[in-house]
Amino acid sequence: MKDVKIESVLTVYDTLEELPEGIVSLMKKASEARLNAYAPYSKFLVGAAILLDNGEVVIGNNQENASYPSGLCAERTAIYYAGAKFPKAKIVTMALTAGSQMQATTSPIPPCGACRQAIAEYEVKQDTPIEIYFMGETGKIVKSNSLANLLPLGFDRSFL
Ligand code: THU
């Protein structure tokens, strides 16, 4: 037997000012989308903005439902919309921001497991890494060069 070590390298930025202008503007669009989230039950608002290789930006936010599991996260709302509207485009970058209406959210909020799986599907489909930036409402920003860093040992089409 042998042990296998799995390593992921992420980059942490203290402030948005450390990031390139294009990323700041994408994160701004994610913040605007966050404010339009429909989250009356959790009061936890999430916004996503996706930059495509055709220059288009697609946004999404979480959409909740009185039947709780029928709701959808911001990341999947955005990525499925991108897939529906621009099926041939590749996803270059995703900017994610999340915050609670009950308390200040100052630490970076990573995408949930189901959203990582959904994003992984597109990364495999397009055979190009998707760059992901995530943050709270304020505070540090985390960058992952690829979804694979956030979902080691992922399940994908190669197993089918
Ligand atoms: N949520 C997202 O939109 N993205 C995530 O990655 C984690 C959770 C939403 C789902 C639900 O509307 C609320 O946040 C609380 O879980």
Backbone and ligand atoms as CSV (ligand in chain L), in Angstrom:
chain,resi,resn,atom,element,x,y,z
A,1,MET,N,N,0.834,-1.202,0.000
A,1,MET,CA,C,0.000,0.000,0.000
A,1,MET,C,C,0.870,1.254,0.000
A,2,LYS,N,N,0.266,2.355,-0.363
A,2,LYS,CA,C,0.993,3.614,-0.269
A,2,LYS,C,C,-0.008,4.741,0.007
A,3,ASP,N,N,0.462,5.773,0.643
A,3,ASP,CA,C,-0.390,6.943,0.863
A,3,ASP,C,C,-0.282,7.854,-0.344
A,4,VAL,N,N,-1.380,8.485,-0.666
A,4,VAL,CA,C,-1.386,9.438,-1.773
A,4,VAL,C,C,-1.748,10.800,-1.196
A,5,LYS,N,N,-0.901,11.765,-1.460
A,5,LYS,CA,C,-1.155,13.111,-0.930
A,5,LYS,C,C,-1.826,13.944,-2.013
A,6,ILE,N,N,-2.911,14.609,-1.673
A,6,ILE,CA,C,-3.595,15.474,-2.636
A,6,ILE,C,C,-3.392,16.912,-2.193
A,7,GLU,N,N,-2.884,17.707,-3.097
A,7,GLU,CA,C,-2.587,19.102,-2.738
A,7,GLU,C,C,-3.348,20.060,-3.626
A,8,SER,N,N,-3.883,21.125,-3.051
A,8,SER,CA,C,-4.512,22.187,-3.839
A,8,SER,C,C,-3.853,23.498,-3.457
A,9,VAL,N,N,-3.506,24.281,-4.451
A,9,VAL,CA,C,-2.917,25.587,-4.166
A,9,VAL,C,C,-3.941,26.661,-4.513
A,10,LEU,N,N,-4.233,27.512,-3.543
A,10,LEU,CA,C,-5.153,28.629,-3.746
A,10,LEU,C,C,-4.390,29.920,-3.481
A,11,THR,N,N,-4.870,31.011,-4.040
A,11,THR,CA,C,-4.245,32.304,-3.773
A,11,THR,C,C,-5.217,33.154,-2.970
A,12,VAL,N,N,-4.714,33.782,-1.915
A,12,VAL,CA,C,-5.578,34.617,-1.073
A,12,VAL,C,C,-5.152,36.076,-1.216
A,13,TYR,N,N,-6.103,36.914,-1.534
A,13,TYR,CA,C,-5.860,38.366,-1.666
A,13,TYR,C,C,-6.508,39.070,-0.476
A,14,ASP,N,N,-5.831,40.070,0.060
A,14,ASP,CA,C,-6.385,40.788,1.216
A,14,ASP,C,C,-7.507,41.736,0.814
A,15,THR,N,N,-7.353,42.361,-0.345
A,15,THR,CA,C,-8.376,43.312,-0.791
A,15,THR,C,C,-8.566,43.208,-2.300
A,16,LEU,N,N,-9.683,43.722,-2.753
A,16,LEU,CA,C,-9.981,43.710,-4.190
A,16,LEU,C,C,-8.962,44.526,-4.978
A,17,GLU,N,N,-8.374,45.522,-4.317
A,17,GLU,CA,C,-7.400,46.379,-5.016
A,17,GLU,C,C,-6.192,45.597,-5.544
A,18,GLU,N,N,-5.950,44.424,-4.953
A,18,GLU,CA,C,-4.804,43.616,-5.414
A,18,GLU,C,C,-5.101,42.877,-6.719
A,19,LEU,N,N,-6.370,42.903,-7.117
A,19,LEU,CA,C,-6.783,42.119,-8.296
A,19,LEU,C,C,-6.833,42.976,-9.550
A,20,PRO,N,N,-6.684,42.340,-10.725
A,20,PRO,CA,C,-6.777,43.094,-11.976
A,20,PRO,C,C,-8.169,43.724,-12.120
A,21,GLU,N,N,-8.206,44.825,-12.871
A,21,GLU,CA,C,-9.451,45.594,-13.060
A,21,GLU,C,C,-10.624,44.726,-13.548
A,22,GLY,N,N,-10.314,43.823,-14.490
A,22,GLY,CA,C,-11.360,42.966,-15.069
A,22,GLY,C,C,-12.020,42.074,-14.020
A,23,ILE,N,N,-11.217,41.611,-13.081
A,23,ILE,CA,C,-11.760,40.733,-12.032
A,23,ILE,C,C,-12.587,41.562,-11.047
A,24,VAL,N,N,-12.097,42.754,-10.747
A,24,VAL,CA,C,-12.840,43.635,-9.835
A,24,VAL,C,C,-14.215,43.927,-10.429
A,25,SER,N,N,-14.228,44.196,-11.731
A,25,SER,CA,C,-15.496,44.523,-12.372
A,25,SER,C,C,-16.417,43.301,-12.429
A,26,LEU,N,N,-15.835,42.102,-12.617
A,26,LEU,CA,C,-16.654,40.874,-12.596
A,26,LEU,C,C,-17.226,40.643,-11.190
A,27,MET,N,N,-16.404,40.883,-10.173
A,27,MET,CA,C,-16.868,40.705,-8.794
A,27,MET,C,C,-17.955,41.731,-8.465
A,28,LYS,N,N,-17.845,42.916,-9.051
A,28,LYS,CA,C,-18.881,43.946,-8.842
A,28,LYS,C,C,-20.216,43.465,-9.415
A,29,LYS,N,N,-20.140,42.821,-10.558
A,29,LYS,CA,C,-21.377,42.289,-11.172
A,29,LYS,C,C,-21.956,41.165,-10.309
A,30,ALA,N,N,-21.071,40.368,-9.711
A,30,ALA,CA,C,-21.542,39.309,-8.812
A,30,ALA,C,C,-22.215,39.930,-7.578
A,31,SER,N,N,-21.652,41.032,-7.089
A,31,SER,CA,C,-22.240,41.711,-5.912
A,31,SER,C,C,-23.603,42.285,-6.246
A,32,GLU,N,N,-23.721,42.855,-7.440
A,32,GLU,CA,C,-25.027,43.394,-7.861
A,32,GLU,C,C,-26.043,42.256,-7.947
A,33,ALA,N,N,-25.593,41.125,-8.497
A,33,ALA,CA,C,-26.492,39.962,-8.624
A,33,ALA,C,C,-26.891,39.453,-7.233
A,34,ARG,N,N,-25.938,39.500,-6.296
A,34,ARG,CA,C,-26.234,39.033,-4.932
A,34,ARG,C,C,-27.402,39.816,-4.340
A,35,LEU,N,N,-27.426,41.117,-4.581
A,35,LEU,CA,C,-28.477,41.954,-3.998
A,35,LEU,C,C,-29.855,41.610,-4.569
A,36,ASN,N,N,-29.891,40.940,-5.723
A,36,ASN,CA,C,-31.171,40.542,-6.327
A,36,ASN,C,C,-31.534,39.081,-6.042
A,37,ALA,N,N,-30.750,38.433,-5.168
A,37,ALA,CA,C,-31.062,37.027,-4.847
A,37,ALA,C,C,-32.451,36.946,-4.214
A,38,TYR,N,N,-33.096,35.813,-4.431
A,38,TYR,CA,C,-34.403,35.575,-3.796
A,38,TYR,C,C,-34.180,34.548,-2.697
A,39,ALA,N,N,-33.939,35.036,-1.479
A,39,ALA,CA,C,-33.563,34.145,-0.384
A,39,ALA,C,C,-34.344,34.487,0.891
A,40,PRO,N,N,-35.695,34.431,0.804
A,40,PRO,CA,C,-36.498,34.827,1.967
A,40,PRO,C,C,-36.389,33.848,3.133
A,41,TYR,N,N,-35.929,32.613,2.876
A,41,TYR,CA,C,-35.902,31.609,3.942
A,41,TYR,C,C,-34.564,31.599,4.671
A,42,SER,N,N,-33.488,31.516,3.920
A,42,SER,CA,C,-32.168,31.466,4.576
A,42,SER,C,C,-31.637,32.870,4.874
A,43,LYS,N,N,-32.108,33.832,4.142
A,43,LYS,CA,C,-31.593,35.203,4.216
A,43,LYS,C,C,-30.082,35.247,3.922
A,44,PHE,N,N,-29.647,34.252,3.173
A,44,PHE,CA,C,-28.237,34.167,2.778
A,44,PHE,C,C,-28.197,34.401,1.270
A,45,LEU,N,N,-27.626,35.518,0.896
A,45,LEU,CA,C,-27.672,35.947,-0.503
A,45,LEU,C,C,-26.348,35.647,-1.207
A,46,VAL,N,N,-26.445,35.020,-2.350
A,46,VAL,CA,C,-25.238,34.661,-3.103
A,46,VAL,C,C,-25.360,35.200,-4.530
A,47,GLY,N,N,-24.254,35.750,-5.030
A,47,GLY,CA,C,-24.244,36.263,-6.406
A,47,GLY,C,C,-23.087,35.647,-7.164
A,48,ALA,N,N,-23.313,35.395,-8.439
A,48,ALA,CA,C,-22.268,34.832,-9.304
A,48,ALA,C,C,-22.220,35.627,-10.593
A,49,ALA,N,N,-21.013,35.826,-11.110
A,49,ALA,CA,C,-20.854,36.433,-12.439
A,49,ALA,C,C,-19.837,35.584,-13.182
A,50,ILE,N,N,-20.184,35.253,-14.413
A,50,ILE,CA,C,-19.355,34.364,-15.227
A,50,ILE,C,C,-18.890,35.106,-16.471
A,51,LEU,N,N,-17.596,35.111,-16.688
A,51,LEU,CA,C,-17.043,35.687,-17.925
A,51,LEU,C,C,-16.810,34.554,-18.918
A,52,LEU,N,N,-17.354,34.728,-20.127
A,52,LEU,CA,C,-17.196,33.717,-21.174
A,52,LEU,C,C,-16.124,34.152,-22.164
A,53,ASP,N,N,-15.625,33.205,-22.931
A,53,ASP,CA,C,-14.551,33.548,-23.883
A,53,ASP,C,C,-15.057,34.358,-25.078
A,54,ASN,N,N,-16.370,34.540,-25.186
A,54,ASN,CA,C,-16.894,35.428,-26.236
A,54,ASN,C,C,-17.103,36.846,-25.698
A,55,GLY,N,N,-16.649,37.083,-24.462
A,55,GLY,CA,C,-16.723,38.422,-23.870
A,55,GLY,C,C,-18.019,38.684,-23.109
A,56,GLU,N,N,-18.972,37.773,-23.223
A,56,GLU,CA,C,-20.251,37.971,-22.529
A,56,GLU,C,C,-20.081,37.689,-21.029
A,57,VAL,N,N,-20.882,38.382,-20.231
A,57,VAL,CA,C,-20.926,38.099,-18.793
A,57,VAL,C,C,-22.335,37.638,-18.453
A,58,VAL,N,N,-22.425,36.515,-17.777
A,58,VAL,CA,C,-23.713,35.958,-17.370
A,58,VAL,C,C,-23.763,35.979,-15.850
A,59,ILE,N,N,-24.864,36.423,-15.305
A,59,ILE,CA,C,-24.955,36.467,-13.831
A,59,ILE,C,C,-26.013,35.492,-13.317
A,60,GLY,N,N,-25.932,35.233,-12.028
A,60,GLY,CA,C,-26.946,34.393,-11.382
A,60,GLY,C,C,-26.966,34.680,-9.897
A,61,ASN,N,N,-28.055,34.294,-9.259
A,61,ASN,CA,C,-28.133,34.417,-7.803
A,61,ASN,C,C,-29.004,33.277,-7.288
A,62,ASN,N,N,-28.994,33.065,-5.963
A,62,ASN,CA,C,-29.772,31.933,-5.468
A,62,ASN,C,C,-31.261,32.244,-5.478
A,63,GLN,N,N,-32.008,31.229,-5.834
A,63,GLN,CA,C,-33.458,31.326,-5.969
A,63,GLN,C,C,-34.066,30.261,-5.058
A,64,GLU,N,N,-34.682,30.722,-3.954
A,64,GLU,CA,C,-35.217,29.761,-2.989
A,64,GLU,C,C,-36.690,29.459,-3.254
A,65,ASN,N,N,-37.181,28.470,-2.535
A,65,ASN,CA,C,-38.550,28.008,-2.738
A,65,ASN,C,C,-39.111,27.557,-1.395
A,66,ALA,N,N,-40.428,27.717,-1.214
A,66,ALA,CA,C,-41.081,27.273,0.023
A,66,ALA,C,C,-40.865,25.776,0.231
A,67,SER,N,N,-40.742,25.051,-0.869
A,67,SER,CA,C,-40.332,23.654,-0.801
A,67,SER,C,C,-38.802,23.682,-0.938
A,68,TYR,N,N,-38.110,23.750,0.173
A,68,TYR,CA,C,-36.685,24.129,0.203
A,68,TYR,C,C,-35.785,23.493,-0.862
A,69,PRO,N,N,-35.866,22.158,-1.047
A,69,PRO,CA,C,-34.919,21.569,-2.026
A,69,PRO,C,C,-35.178,21.995,-3.466
A,70,SER,N,N,-36.321,22.624,-3.720
A,70,SER,CA,C,-36.602,23.074,-5.093
A,70,SER,C,C,-35.825,24.335,-5.459
A,71,GLY,N,N,-35.225,24.982,-4.495
A,71,GLY,CA,C,-34.435,26.185,-4.775
A,71,GLY,C,C,-33.130,25.820,-5.476
A,72,LEU,N,N,-32.430,26.850,-5.945
A,72,LEU,CA,C,-31.153,26.599,-6.629
A,72,LEU,C,C,-30.111,27.636,-6.208
A,73,CYS,N,N,-28.880,27.162,-6.109
A,73,CYS,CA,C,-27.758,28.044,-5.754
A,73,CYS,C,C,-27.447,29.011,-6.897
A,74,ALA,N,N,-26.769,30.100,-6.518
A,74,ALA,CA,C,-26.372,31.134,-7.478
A,74,ALA,C,C,-25.467,30.583,-8.582
A,75,GLU,N,N,-24.510,29.764,-8.184
A,75,GLU,CA,C,-23.514,29.259,-9.140
A,75,GLU,C,C,-24.180,28.441,-10.238
A,76,ARG,N,N,-25.130,27.567,-9.812
A,76,ARG,CA,C,-25.785,26.723,-10.819
A,76,ARG,C,C,-26.785,27.531,-11.633
A,77,THR,N,N,-27.455,28.489,-11.014
A,77,THR,CA,C,-28.357,29.358,-11.782
A,77,THR,C,C,-27.564,30.001,-12.917
A,78,ALA,N,N,-26.373,30.513,-12.564
A,78,ALA,CA,C,-25.547,31.237,-13.544
A,78,ALA,C,C,-24.961,30.295,-14.597
A,79,ILE,N,N,-24.426,29.176,-14.164
A,79,ILE,CA,C,-23.719,28.305,-15.114
A,79,ILE,C,C,-24.711,27.614,-16.060
A,80,TYR,N,N,-25.884,27.283,-15.575
A,80,TYR,CA,C,-26.885,26.663,-16.453
A,80,TYR,C,C,-27.438,27.695,-17.437
A,81,TYR,N,N,-27.542,28.916,-16.976
A,81,TYR,CA,C,-27.979,29.979,-17.891
A,81,TYR,C,C,-26.927,30.189,-18.985
A,82,ALA,N,N,-25.654,30.192,-18.582
A,82,ALA,CA,C,-24.562,30.348,-19.562
A,82,ALA,C,C,-24.596,29.198,-20.566
A,83,GLY,N,N,-24.797,27.983,-20.061
A,83,GLY,CA,C,-24.852,26.807,-20.934
A,83,GLY,C,C,-26.049,26.853,-21.868
A,84,ALA,N,N,-27.156,27.420,-21.373
A,84,ALA,CA,C,-28.373,27.491,-22.191
A,84,ALA,C,C,-28.255,28.571,-23.263
A,85,LYS,N,N,-27.682,29.712,-22.873
A,85,LYS,CA,C,-27.653,30.848,-23.805
A,85,LYS,C,C,-26.458,30.814,-24.756
A,86,PHE,N,N,-25.322,30.367,-24.246
A,86,PHE,CA,C,-24.101,30.358,-25.065
A,86,PHE,C,C,-23.477,28.955,-25.025
A,87,PRO,N,N,-24.135,27.983,-25.634
A,87,PRO,CA,C,-23.673,26.595,-25.492
A,87,PRO,C,C,-22.274,26.328,-26.023
A,88,LYS,N,N,-21.795,27.174,-26.941
A,88,LYS,CA,C,-20.464,26.913,-27.521
A,88,LYS,C,C,-19.353,27.678,-26.807
A,89,ALA,N,N,-19.728,28.617,-25.970
A,89,ALA,CA,C,-18.709,29.462,-25.322
A,89,ALA,C,C,-18.042,28.715,-24.172
A,90,LYS,N,N,-16.776,29.061,-23.940
A,90,LYS,CA,C,-16.063,28.491,-22.798
A,90,LYS,C,C,-16.152,29.453,-21.612
A,91,ILE,N,N,-16.194,28.897,-20.433
A,91,ILE,CA,C,-16.203,29.726,-19.222
A,91,ILE,C,C,-14.758,30.030,-18.850
A,92,VAL,N,N,-14.460,31.297,-18.734
A,92,VAL,CA,C,-13.096,31.700,-18.396
A,92,VAL,C,C,-12.972,31.879,-16.885
A,93,THR,N,N,-13.856,32.697,-16.328
A,93,THR,CA,C,-13.751,33.070,-14.920
A,93,THR,C,C,-15.122,33.108,-14.268
A,94,MET,N,N,-15.162,32.676,-12.995
A,94,MET,CA,C,-16.376,32.849,-12.193
A,94,MET,C,C,-16.025,33.685,-10.971
A,95,ALA,N,N,-16.856,34.689,-10.685
A,95,ALA,CA,C,-16.686,35.494,-9.457
A,95,ALA,C,C,-17.901,35.239,-8.578
A,96,LEU,N,N,-17.645,34.916,-7.314
A,96,LEU,CA,C,-18.723,34.551,-6.389
A,96,LEU,C,C,-18.638,35.378,-5.118
A,97,THR,N,N,-19.784,35.840,-4.659
A,97,THR,CA,C,-19.806,36.583,-3.398
A,97,THR,C,C,-21.071,36.216,-2.642
A,98,ALA,N,N,-20.938,36.084,-1.326
A,98,ALA,CA,C,-22.081,35.651,-0.521
A,98,ALA,C,C,-22.134,36.432,0.777
A,99,GLY,N,N,-23.350,36.668,1.264
A,99,GLY,CA,C,-23.495,37.367,2.534
A,99,GLY,C,C,-24.853,37.120,3.153
A,100,SER,N,N,-24.856,37.066,4.501
A,100,SER,CA,C,-26.095,36.872,5.235
A,100,SER,C,C,-26.743,38.211,5.552
A,101,GLN,N,N,-28.084,38.219,5.547
A,101,GLN,CA,C,-28.785,39.448,5.958
A,101,GLN,C,C,-28.824,39.547,7.483
A,102,MET,N,N,-28.417,38.486,8.185
A,102,MET,CA,C,-28.488,38.447,9.649
A,102,MET,C,C,-27.180,38.888,10.312
A,103,GLN,N,N,-26.096,38.793,9.600
A,103,GLN,CA,C,-24.790,39.141,10.185
A,103,GLN,C,C,-23.811,39.470,9.063
A,104,ALA,N,N,-22.761,40.177,9.411
A,104,ALA,CA,C,-21.759,40.538,8.396
A,104,ALA,C,C,-20.997,39.287,7.971
A,105,THR,N,N,-20.783,39.153,6.677
A,105,THR,CA,C,-20.042,38.000,6.151
A,105,THR,C,C,-18.719,38.517,5.603
A,106,THR,N,N,-17.677,38.294,6.373
A,106,THR,CA,C,-16.387,38.897,6.021
A,106,THR,C,C,-15.348,37.852,5.597
A,107,SER,N,N,-15.743,36.569,5.671
A,107,SER,CA,C,-14.763,35.560,5.212
A,107,SER,C,C,-15.202,34.988,3.867
A,108,PRO,N,N,-14.240,34.505,3.083
A,108,PRO,CA,C,-14.571,33.979,1.750
A,108,PRO,C,C,-15.507,32.772,1.845
A,109,ILE,N,N,-16.536,32.765,1.012
A,109,ILE,CA,C,-17.520,31.671,1.022
A,109,ILE,C,C,-17.331,30.819,-0.251
A,110,PRO,N,N,-16.857,29.602,-0.071
A,110,PRO,CA,C,-16.629,28.745,-1.249
A,110,PRO,C,C,-17.942,28.164,-1.771
A,111,PRO,N,N,-17.982,27.752,-3.038
A,111,PRO,CA,C,-19.194,27.125,-3.575
A,111,PRO,C,C,-19.470,25.779,-2.890
A,112,CYS,N,N,-20.750,25.431,-2.751
A,112,CYS,CA,C,-21.119,24.172,-2.087
A,112,CYS,C,C,-20.710,22.982,-2.958
A,113,GLY,N,N,-20.780,21.806,-2.384
A,113,GLY,CA,C,-20.356,20.601,-3.098
A,113,GLY,C,C,-21.125,20.366,-4.387
A,114,ALA,N,N,-22.437,20.580,-4.345
A,114,ALA,CA,C,-23.253,20.340,-5.545
A,114,ALA,C,C,-22.848,21.312,-6.650
A,115,CYS,N,N,-22.556,22.546,-6.275
A,115,CYS,CA,C,-22.135,23.533,-7.288
A,115,CYS,C,C,-20.755,23.199,-7.825
A,116,ARG,N,N,-19.873,22.692,-6.980
A,116,ARG,CA,C,-18.541,22.281,-7.474
A,116,ARG,C,C,-18.694,21.179,-8.508
A,117,GLN,N,N,-19.591,20.244,-8.240
A,117,GLN,CA,C,-19.821,19.159,-9.198
A,117,GLN,C,C,-20.368,19.718,-10.510
A,118,ALA,N,N,-21.275,20.689,-10.410
A,118,ALA,CA,C,-21.871,21.284,-11.624
A,118,ALA,C,C,-20.808,22.054,-12.410
A,119,ILE,N,N,-19.976,22.796,-11.714
A,119,ILE,CA,C,-18.926,23.562,-12.403
A,119,ILE,C,C,-17.917,22.597,-13.039
A,120,ALA,N,N,-17.625,21.500,-12.320
A,120,ALA,CA,C,-16.674,20.501,-12.834
A,120,ALA,C,C,-17.143,19.951,-14.183
A,121,GLU,N,N,-18.435,19.763,-14.321
A,121,GLU,CA,C,-18.983,19.231,-15.580
A,121,GLU,C,C,-18.579,20.127,-16.753
A,122,TYR,N,N,-18.645,21.436,-16.542
A,122,TYR,CA,C,-18.323,22.381,-17.627
A,122,TYR,C,C,-16.815,22.465,-17.854
A,123,GLU,N,N,-16.062,22.308,-16.785
A,123,GLU,CA,C,-14.600,22.340,-16.939
A,123,GLU,C,C,-14.150,21.139,-17.779
A,124,VAL,N,N,-14.760,19.994,-17.532
A,124,VAL,CA,C,-14.423,18.793,-18.315
A,124,VAL,C,C,-14.924,18.973,-19.748
A,125,LYS,N,N,-16.159,19.467,-19.883
A,125,LYS,CA,C,-16.764,19.635,-21.214
A,125,LYS,C,C,-15.898,20.533,-22.094
A,126,GLN,N,N,-15.418,21.632,-21.526
A,126,GLN,CA,C,-14.669,22.597,-22.343
A,126,GLN,C,C,-13.171,22.318,-22.374
A,127,ASP,N,N,-12.716,21.376,-21.536
A,127,ASP,CA,C,-11.317,20.981,-21.495
A,127,ASP,C,C,-10.383,22.178,-21.284
A,128,THR,N,N,-10.846,23.130,-20.519
A,128,THR,CA,C,-10.040,24.311,-20.186
A,128,THR,C,C,-10.382,24.672,-18.733
A,129,PRO,N,N,-9.367,24.976,-17.924
A,129,PRO,CA,C,-9.659,25.286,-16.523
A,129,PRO,C,C,-10.550,26.517,-16.365
A,130,ILE,N,N,-11.385,26.479,-15.359
A,130,ILE,CA,C,-12.225,27.628,-15.008
A,130,ILE,C,C,-11.604,28.276,-13.771
A,131,GLU,N,N,-11.316,29.549,-13.904
A,131,GLU,CA,C,-10.724,30.316,-12.801
A,131,GLU,C,C,-11.876,30.762,-11.887
A,132,ILE,N,N,-11.707,30.560,-10.586
A,132,ILE,CA,C,-12.797,30.900,-9.661
A,132,ILE,C,C,-12.285,31.828,-8.555
A,133,TYR,N,N,-12.977,32.940,-8.374
A,133,TYR,CA,C,-12.691,33.863,-7.277
A,133,TYR,C,C,-13.899,33.853,-6.353
A,134,PHE,N,N,-13.681,33.708,-5.040
A,134,PHE,CA,C,-14.823,33.792,-4.135
A,134,PHE,C,C,-14.500,34.607,-2.888
A,135,MET,N,N,-15.542,35.261,-2.390
A,135,MET,CA,C,-15.374,36.126,-1.213
A,135,MET,C,C,-16.698,36.212,-0.449
A,136,GLY,N,N,-16.650,36.843,0.743
A,136,GLY,CA,C,-17.888,37.167,1.455
A,136,GLY,C,C,-18.450,38.447,0.862
A,137,GLU,N,N,-19.075,39.261,1.723
A,137,GLU,CA,C,-19.527,40.575,1.227
A,137,GLU,C,C,-18.327,41.499,1.136
A,138,THR,N,N,-17.429,41.321,2.102
A,138,THR,CA,C,-16.196,42.104,2.168
A,138,THR,C,C,-15.077,41.137,2.564
A,139,GLY,N,N,-13.890,41.666,2.703
A,139,GLY,CA,C,-12.784,40.844,3.211
A,139,GLY,C,C,-11.967,40.175,2.119
A,140,LYS,N,N,-11.267,39.144,2.546
A,140,LYS,CA,C,-10.305,38.473,1.649
A,140,LYS,C,C,-11.010,37.800,0.470
A,141,ILE,N,N,-10.248,37.664,-0.597
A,141,ILE,CA,C,-10.750,37.009,-1.808
A,141,ILE,C,C,-9.856,35.801,-2.060
A,142,VAL,N,N,-10.449,34.671,-2.366
A,142,VAL,CA,C,-9.670,33.473,-2.677
A,142,VAL,C,C,-9.785,33.182,-4.169
A,143,LYS,N,N,-8.658,32.837,-4.761
A,143,LYS,CA,C,-8.644,32.470,-6.178
A,143,LYS,C,C,-8.206,31.014,-6.337
A,144,SER,N,N,-8.952,30.280,-7.153
A,144,SER,CA,C,-8.540,28.943,-7.544
A,144,SER,C,C,-8.361,28.959,-9.058
A,145,ASN,N,N,-7.238,28.457,-9.529
A,145,ASN,CA,C,-6.969,28.476,-10.975
A,145,ASN,C,C,-7.832,27.500,-11.756
A,146,SER,N,N,-8.438,26.580,-11.019
A,146,SER,CA,C,-9.238,25.549,-11.678
A,146,SER,C,C,-10.247,25.016,-10.666
A,147,LEU,N,N,-11.397,24.569,-11.171
A,147,LEU,CA,C,-12.375,23.953,-10.271
A,147,LEU,C,C,-11.788,22.699,-9.638
A,148,ALA,N,N,-10.933,22.015,-10.391
A,148,ALA,CA,C,-10.355,20.757,-9.899
A,148,ALA,C,C,-9.651,20.938,-8.548
A,149,ASN,N,N,-9.121,22.127,-8.298
A,149,ASN,CA,C,-8.479,22.390,-6.999
A,149,ASN,C,C,-9.481,22.328,-5.855
A,150,LEU,N,N,-10.739,22.632,-6.169
A,150,LEU,CA,C,-11.770,22.669,-5.124
A,150,LEU,C,C,-12.519,21.345,-5.007
A,151,LEU,N,N,-12.281,20.457,-5.969
A,151,LEU,CA,C,-12.985,19.168,-5.948
A,151,LEU,C,C,-12.040,18.051,-6.375
A,152,PRO,N,N,-11.083,17.732,-5.481
A,152,PRO,CA,C,-10.179,16.633,-5.831
A,152,PRO,C,C,-10.961,15.320,-5.913
A,153,LEU,N,N,-10.474,14.383,-6.697
A,153,LEU,CA,C,-11.125,13.077,-6.859
A,153,LEU,C,C,-12.564,13.209,-7.349
A,154,GLY,N,N,-12.762,14.147,-8.271
A,154,GLY,CA,C,-14.116,14.382,-8.775
A,154,GLY,C,C,-14.618,13.237,-9.631
A,155,PHE,N,N,-15.922,13.125,-9.687
A,155,PHE,CA,C,-16.556,12.130,-10.555
A,155,PHE,C,C,-16.878,12.800,-11.881
A,156,ASP,N,N,-16.446,12.211,-12.988
A,156,ASP,CA,C,-16.743,12.832,-14.275
A,156,ASP,C,C,-17.091,11.776,-15.319
A,157,ARG,N,N,-17.320,12.255,-16.532
A,157,ARG,CA,C,-17.808,11.387,-17.628
A,157,ARG,C,C,-16.858,10.250,-17.978
A,158,SER,N,N,-15.582,10.382,-17.599
A,158,SER,CA,C,-14.622,9.338,-17.975
A,158,SER,C,C,-14.930,8.003,-17.268
A,159,PHE,N,N,-15.723,8.073,-16.199
A,159,PHE,CA,C,-16.039,6.828,-15.473
A,159,PHE,C,C,-17.269,6.124,-16.037
A,160,LEU,N,N,-17.979,6.796,-16.932
A,160,LEU,CA,C,-19.254,6.225,-17.398
A,160,LEU,C,C,-19.034,5.205,-18.508
L,1,THU,N1,N,-26.142,28.881,-1.716
L,1,THU,C1,C,-25.648,29.268,-2.936
L,1,THU,O1,O,-26.313,30.001,-3.683
L,1,THU,N2,N,-24.434,28.806,-3.288
L,1,THU,C2,C,-23.654,27.999,-2.540
L,1,THU,O2,O,-22.616,27.536,-3.002
L,1,THU,C3,C,-24.034,27.695,-1.162
L,1,THU,C4,C,-25.432,28.011,-0.798
L,1,THU,C5,C,-27.479,29.335,-1.334
L,1,THU,C6,C,-28.504,28.223,-1.291
L,1,THU,C7,C,-29.511,28.783,-0.318
L,1,THU,O3,O,-30.400,29.618,-1.028
L,1,THU,C8,C,-28.675,29.646,0.614
L,1,THU,O4,O,-27.450,29.894,-0.054
L,1,THU,C9,C,-28.391,29.011,1.975
L,1,THU,O5,O,-27.848,27.740,1.835
